[in-house]
Amino acid sequence: MKIKSSLGFSVVELLVVVARIEILSPVGVLSYNVYMSGAIKKSAKNVMQQISLAQTEEYSNSGSYFTQSEGTCTPTDITSDEIEDELFGGGDQIASDAGYNICIASTGAANYDIFASEISGNTPCTLTLSRNGNFTRGNDC
């Protein structure tokens, strides 16, 4: 009597494994994209809080806050670069690291709002941080 030994996988077994991977991979990609979006948003919030702290120092030094417009503003690469130059002494920590462009608008004599807009995406997420520390998100977040 001859005993059959199995030294490998059959084609059917390999096809079953490949099919399972194909079924599960979209779930993993979707989960990863949601995770990355949340991480980028958290990074932008952290940068906005750093800007708020830098604004406190700016007010202590000059008696006024650094702002780029009145009421509201549209975040761009240029506004982000201005913030980096004025409040942080240069660098590229806002746009490239946070994934958001940021601007600062005056909302009164001694008040400001920090606006952030996601760089990538068809409907970019927008965040606002007021001087008193309240975060608000646009409907697209």
C-alpha positions as CSV (number, residue, x, y, z in Angstrom):
1,M,0.0,0.0,0.0
2,K,1.4,3.4,-1.1
3,I,0.9,6.5,1.1
4,K,0.4,9.7,-0.7
5,S,2.4,12.6,0.7
6,S,1.6,16.3,0.1
7,L,4.6,18.5,-0.5
8,G,2.8,21.6,-1.6
9,F,-0.5,23.4,-2.3
10,S,-3.0,22.4,-4.9
11,V,-4.1,24.9,-7.5
12,V,-7.6,25.0,-6.0
13,E,-6.1,25.9,-2.6
14,L,-4.1,28.7,-4.1
15,L,-7.2,30.0,-5.9
16,V,-9.2,30.0,-2.7
17,V,-6.5,32.0,-0.9
18,V,-6.2,34.5,-3.7
19,A,-10.0,35.0,-3.8
20,R,-10.1,35.7,-0.1
21,I,-7.3,38.3,-0.4
22,E,-9.2,40.0,-3.3
23,I,-12.3,40.1,-1.2
24,L,-10.6,41.5,2.0
25,S,-8.2,43.9,0.4
26,P,-10.7,46.7,-0.4
27,V,-11.8,46.7,3.3
28,G,-8.1,47.1,4.4
29,V,-7.6,50.0,1.9
30,L,-10.7,51.7,3.0
31,S,-9.7,51.4,6.7
32,Y,-6.3,52.7,5.9
33,N,-7.7,55.7,4.1
34,V,-10.0,56.6,7.0
35,Y,-7.1,56.2,9.4
36,M,-4.8,58.5,7.3
37,S,-7.6,61.2,6.9
38,G,-8.1,61.3,10.7
39,A,-4.3,61.5,11.3
40,I,-3.9,64.3,8.8
41,K,-6.8,66.2,10.4
42,K,-5.3,65.7,13.9
43,S,-2.0,67.0,12.6
44,A,-3.7,70.1,11.2
45,K,-5.4,70.8,14.5
46,N,-2.0,70.5,16.3
47,V,-0.4,73.0,13.9
48,M,-3.4,75.4,14.5
49,Q,-2.9,75.1,18.2
50,Q,0.8,75.9,17.7
51,I,-0.1,78.9,15.7
52,S,-2.4,80.0,18.5
53,L,0.5,79.7,21.0
54,A,2.7,81.7,18.6
55,Q,0.0,84.3,18.5
56,T,0.1,84.7,22.2
57,E,3.9,85.4,22.0
58,E,3.3,87.8,19.1
59,Y,0.8,89.7,21.2
60,S,3.2,89.9,24.1
61,N,6.0,91.2,21.8
62,S,4.1,93.6,19.6
63,G,0.8,94.3,21.3
64,S,-1.2,92.9,18.4
65,Y,-2.0,89.6,16.8
66,F,-0.7,88.7,13.3
67,T,-3.6,88.6,10.9
68,Q,-3.9,88.4,7.1
69,S,-7.4,89.8,6.5
70,E,-10.6,90.9,8.1
71,G,-13.5,88.6,9.0
72,T,-12.5,85.6,7.0
73,C,-9.8,84.4,4.7
74,T,-9.0,81.7,2.1
75,P,-6.0,79.5,3.1
76,T,-3.4,79.2,0.3
77,D,0.3,78.3,0.0
78,I,1.1,82.0,0.3
79,T,-0.8,82.5,3.5
80,S,0.7,79.4,5.0
81,D,4.2,80.7,4.1
82,E,3.5,84.1,5.6
83,I,2.5,82.5,8.9
84,E,5.6,80.4,8.9
85,D,7.8,83.5,8.2
86,E,6.0,85.8,10.7
87,L,5.3,83.5,13.6
88,F,7.8,80.7,13.3
89,G,10.8,82.3,11.6
90,G,10.5,80.3,8.4
91,G,10.4,76.6,7.6
92,D,7.8,74.5,6.0
93,Q,5.9,72.9,8.8
94,I,2.4,73.9,7.9
95,A,1.6,72.9,4.3
96,S,3.9,69.9,3.7
97,D,3.6,68.3,7.2
98,A,0.0,69.0,8.1
99,G,-1.5,68.5,4.6
100,Y,-3.5,71.8,5.1
101,N,-3.1,75.4,4.1
102,I,-3.8,77.9,6.8
103,C,-4.6,81.6,7.2
104,I,-5.5,84.0,10.0
105,A,-8.3,86.5,9.9
106,S,-9.0,89.4,12.4
107,T,-12.4,89.1,13.9
108,G,-12.3,92.3,16.1
109,A,-9.8,94.6,17.8
110,A,-8.1,91.8,19.8
111,N,-9.5,88.7,18.3
112,Y,-8.7,86.3,15.4
113,D,-9.8,83.0,13.8
114,I,-7.4,80.5,12.2
115,F,-8.8,78.8,9.1
116,A,-7.4,75.6,7.6
117,S,-8.3,73.9,4.3
118,E,-7.1,70.4,3.3
119,I,-4.7,70.6,0.4
120,S,-5.8,67.4,-1.4
121,G,-9.3,66.0,-2.1
122,N,-12.2,67.0,-4.2
123,T,-14.1,68.5,-1.3
124,P,-11.4,69.6,1.1
125,C,-12.1,69.5,4.8
126,T,-12.1,73.0,6.4
127,L,-11.3,73.6,10.1
128,T,-11.6,76.8,12.2
129,L,-9.9,77.6,15.5
130,S,-11.1,80.7,17.3
131,R,-8.8,82.7,19.7
132,N,-10.6,81.2,22.7
133,G,-9.8,77.6,21.5
134,N,-13.0,76.5,20.0
135,F,-12.7,74.2,17.0
136,T,-15.4,74.0,14.3
137,R,-15.4,71.8,11.2
138,G,-17.0,72.5,7.9
139,N,-19.8,70.2,6.6
140,D,-17.3,68.5,4.4
141,C,-15.3,66.9,7.2
